[in-house]
Amino acid sequence: MSIENIYTSIACNRTTESADWGNNGLIVFGACNCVAIYDPKFKGFSAKITHTYVKHTKRVNTVRWLKSFHSPLEETCFVSGSDDKLAILWDFSNPQDVKSYELKGHESGVNAVDGLQRCNGEWIIATAAADSTIKLWCFNFQNGALPECKQSLLLNTGYCFTLRLCLLPKSEQILLAFTADDETVALWTEGEETLFKFQPVHKLVGHEDWVRGLDFVREGDDLLLASASQDNFIRLWRIAPRSAEQVNNNKVDIFNLLDESTGDIRVEEKIIQASGNSWYAISLESVLYGHDNWVYGVHWHKSADNELSLLSASIDKTLILWQSSDESGIWMEKVRLGEVGGNSLGFFGGKFSSDGKSILGHSYQGGFHLWKQNEENENMWVPQVIIGGHYGEVRDLAWEPQGEYVMSVSADQTTRIHAPWRLSASEETWHELARPQVHGYDMQCLAMLSRYKFASGAEEKIVRTFQASANFIENFRRITKVENDEEGSALLESLPKGASVPSLGLSNKAVYNTEDSTPVERHVKDEYPENYFTPITMDAPPQEETLMQNTLWPEVQKLYGHGYEIYALAASSDSHLLASSCKSTNAEHAQIILWNTANWKQIQKLPSHQLTVTQMRFSPNGQYLLSVSRDRRWSLFERSSCDSKVAQFSLTASTDKTNGVHTRIIWSCDWSHDNSYFVTSSREGKVVVWAKNNEEQGKSTLNGWQHLEVLEIKQESITAVAFANGLHANGSYIVALGCETGHVYIYEFNGKWNLLVAMNNSQSHHLTVKRLQFRPNASTEGKHQFQLASCGEDNLVRIYQLNL
């Protein structure tokens, strides 16, 4: 048996240097505690996260491809830094078997890294951490030795924001530039007598606030250093080699400002001595002003004809591409990108592709923005297909009843739809298609009521229900090429065009006729343009800015009745019933409420549990409602058949201290597709399948239900469990288990448990798995397939293909 990853969704970590674009065409970025590889040209037409690597145990703050200044070859190494005090060097020469080398020594989180390679193949790596130190490491793949720390630079109480390494012109010496919380850029070089004894040579003064971004580029024999600051300015510094004769002709550090031979005013220069007879003149080349807020990142690009471009990223929601004017030599703004609407707070960083014809920005909310230069008009940049995901823990997911998409909810206060983009029958990739709900509370749970209707619960006392907009249905059909959409056809004419959220509001308000708006609506649109819905026609997955403001679903109903925050939801297979539960510490609030989805009225309250109900599941035939709880019990409610119009449920079976197999919190439960069994899983690592035995009926609170063989996984807490919606070819049931450690196990069950595959953290999750669910109706060419969706506290949503 093998596992194939169909889809991985996660946001970029929200730090300034958490993404980098290599000459190999791949983007590496920090994704919660792991490092992810993102291919923006997957199959030539799409984008996909191809690999995730887990070694860090806390958030990854910074990543950097290691570029050799002496070789045009594509990068095969990158380095990452994390809050777990570690920097890790990754050998990416074989993506399927990546080797990693830990750089241990910092006493606090690592927040900046860089590296370069000498001509002898030796790698020099610099790491900065919140312990006020910068460490310099030496490493050579040829000799097989572990990375060695050669020097630690103490910043006293200073905090290093960013650093860059560069080889000095006409020299094998390394120049280290870094910024701390003193508004300057510090320059250090290797000492004269021995390498790896870095010494301070100069400080670049001029910025009036912290400097957050640095980048070097070679221009002829000179170096250009760009520095970006929270004072909204970018400064360009030129570092030019000087001969001893030139220095001796100018006895003072600063050249005369008046050139006597021509009468021109010269730029003020500072002469520094690197080592021996290596002299360099440092001057301020230019000051760039175009951003209205903090500038977080700068990135140089040199074209094949040596034309320089500079990209700057700011929290003011824009990326600016700067170029020097051929006539005047003045640096000018050439293109401004971004200006994204919605509730975005701008960009943390921006990167050029290796050819300079594409630009990547990663934003405050972890989303990627990608533009490509138009071949016919170089000043026009076209948005490209991107990947995206949640930037908070993903607490629940559910498949649409026919399996055409999966929906997830997260602590990042959003609900997202993940669906396939189909160019043809054989070409499909998965992407985020919509954010039906962008909320003011952390999301907790959801239940799909039909293809175009769902209910969600957040850290509030209300259950909210939503129905798709007409604009979403049109775009969904166009992108997924879905067939037999009778529900959508029936709804299309009557549905509102879209939805918007009023200022300071929490409810998505329907927007109907966007062309013939009333004067009041036009006034609202003018006053809050970034929050107002505009219909859009899409043939490809939407960009981040479209997702943030243009894909909301109108809210249909609010359901009141719970006394505390909503914790779990479940819907019957016919979508006529909705069950909800909330956080509780007593029997009164632990009651489950049943709702009639036809009129949204409360049908009844089901008492049984003493503490929070953690999950509920209706049996596929709608006969039973199963619930599990923090009180270490499960309860089974059976539907009465006396009145078919109003469903009434009554407690028919439950566990107690004498017959309950579980001794800790029961986290999860599920039904088999044929209603024969249900399964429960708990904190102590037990998974139990239960079946009905009519001979034992009425003899205990179990009322005939008895457990079959118990599976116990040592040192694991089983937080999610799911039955596949079909049988294995050998007639056994397939069961997926998710653990607190992030591992996912696939078992077959035919009275006995048999492990089919155990996924490691890089394949599955690296923090708690919150929910597992098999895809309904997954089949190709008439063959049933097993596809599994999972989500977890590590912000990941994944879909796997199980090849049995």
Disulfide bonds with the S-S distance in Angstrom:
none
